[in-house]
């Protein structure tokens, strides 16, 4: 089974919700803009945990600035798809 069918990045949705650009997130998180672009476009194949922490920290800083009442978590940016829900063609 192709593992790429087992997750879906939702980072673009959070960026829209917070009204911030991909580049602004990259700068704040101190990561490459291409990393953010690949995640938003679903092209990321491998991601370091450290990178995820930087992204989440930056997103939560933006959320606090915008007076969000919830904490953005990993589940908000990456969706896990259970094996029995995958449809491979």
C-alpha positions as CSV (number, residue, x, y, z in Angstrom):
1,X,0.0,0.0,0.0
2,X,1.2,3.4,-0.9
3,X,1.8,5.4,2.3
4,X,1.2,8.7,0.5
5,X,-2.5,7.8,0.4
6,X,-2.5,7.6,4.2
7,X,-2.2,11.3,5.1
8,X,-3.5,14.6,3.8
9,X,-1.9,18.0,4.6
10,X,-4.4,20.6,5.8
11,X,-1.9,23.4,6.2
12,X,-3.5,25.5,3.5
13,X,-6.8,25.6,5.4
14,X,-5.1,26.9,8.6
15,X,-3.2,29.5,6.6
16,X,-6.5,30.8,5.2
17,X,-8.1,30.7,8.6
18,X,-5.3,32.8,10.1
19,X,-5.1,35.0,7.0
20,X,-1.3,34.6,6.6
21,X,0.8,33.8,3.5
22,X,2.9,30.7,3.0
23,X,6.0,32.9,2.9
24,X,5.1,34.7,6.1
25,X,4.8,31.3,7.9
26,X,8.1,30.2,6.5
27,X,9.8,33.3,7.7
28,X,8.2,33.1,11.2
29,X,8.9,29.4,11.5
30,X,12.5,29.8,10.1
31,X,12.0,27.1,7.5
32,X,12.4,27.1,3.7
33,X,9.4,28.5,1.8
34,X,9.5,25.5,-0.4
35,X,8.8,23.3,2.6
36,X,5.6,25.2,3.3
37,X,4.6,25.2,-0.4
38,X,5.2,21.5,-0.7
39,X,3.0,20.8,2.3
40,X,0.2,23.0,1.1
41,X,0.3,21.4,-2.3
42,X,0.5,17.9,-0.9
43,X,3.9,17.1,-2.3
44,X,5.8,16.5,0.9
45,X,7.1,13.0,1.2
46,X,9.2,13.4,4.3
47,X,9.1,15.8,7.2
48,X,11.3,16.2,10.2
49,X,9.6,16.4,13.6
50,X,11.6,19.5,14.3
51,X,10.1,21.2,11.3
52,X,6.6,20.3,12.4
53,X,7.3,21.8,15.8
54,X,8.6,25.1,14.2
55,X,5.5,25.3,12.0
56,X,3.1,24.6,14.9
57,X,4.9,27.2,17.2
58,X,4.7,29.8,14.5
59,X,1.0,29.1,13.7
60,X,0.2,29.3,17.4
61,X,2.0,32.7,17.7
62,X,-0.1,34.0,14.8
63,X,-3.3,32.5,16.3
64,X,-2.6,34.3,19.6
65,X,-2.0,37.6,17.8
66,X,-5.4,37.1,16.1
67,X,-7.0,36.2,19.5
68,X,-7.9,32.6,18.6
69,X,-9.1,30.7,21.6
70,X,-7.8,27.3,20.6
71,X,-4.4,25.8,20.2
72,X,-3.4,24.6,16.7
73,X,-2.2,21.0,16.9
74,X,-0.7,18.4,14.5
75,X,-4.2,17.2,13.8
76,X,-5.0,20.6,12.4
77,X,-2.3,20.4,9.7
78,X,-2.0,16.7,9.0
79,X,-4.9,14.3,8.6
80,X,-4.3,10.6,9.1
81,X,-6.3,8.3,6.8
82,X,-6.9,4.8,8.3
83,X,-5.9,1.9,6.2
84,X,-9.5,0.7,5.7
85,X,-10.5,4.1,4.4
86,X,-7.9,4.3,1.6
87,X,-9.2,3.8,-1.9
88,X,-6.4,2.9,-4.3
89,X,-7.1,2.7,-8.0
